[in-house]
Amino acid sequence: MIGRFGKNFTARQDGTWRSYFPGTSHFDRQVSRDDYVDVR
């Protein structure tokens, strides 16, 4: 099964972001790839 989700936010400083799902008894833990944000 493949899924998607989204979240909007305003970054206020540079940094590396990632999403994380801790998992449940029915779904495995998931961690996204890192995404670097450069705020100017």
C-alpha positions as CSV (number, residue, x, y, z in Angstrom):
1,M,0.0,0.0,0.0
2,I,1.3,3.4,-0.9
3,G,0.0,6.6,0.7
4,R,0.5,10.3,0.8
5,F,0.0,13.1,3.2
6,G,0.7,16.8,3.3
7,K,1.4,19.5,5.8
8,N,1.8,23.2,5.2
9,F,4.0,25.4,7.4
10,T,6.2,28.4,7.2
11,A,9.9,27.7,7.9
12,R,11.5,30.5,10.0
13,Q,15.1,29.2,9.9
14,D,17.3,27.0,7.8
15,G,17.2,23.3,8.8
16,T,16.6,19.7,7.8
17,W,13.1,18.4,8.0
18,R,11.6,15.0,7.9
19,S,8.3,13.3,8.6
20,Y,7.9,10.4,11.0
21,F,5.1,7.9,11.6
22,P,5.7,5.8,14.7
23,G,3.7,2.8,13.4
24,T,0.8,0.8,14.8
25,S,0.0,-2.8,15.2
26,H,-1.2,-2.7,11.6
27,F,1.3,-0.4,9.9
28,D,5.1,-0.3,10.0
29,R,7.1,2.7,11.3
30,Q,7.9,5.1,8.4
31,V,10.5,7.9,8.2
32,S,10.8,10.2,5.2
33,R,14.0,11.2,3.5
34,D,15.6,14.4,4.9
35,D,14.7,17.7,3.1
36,Y,16.9,20.7,3.7
37,V,15.1,24.1,3.8
38,D,17.1,27.3,3.1
39,V,15.2,30.3,4.4
40,R,16.3,33.7,2.9
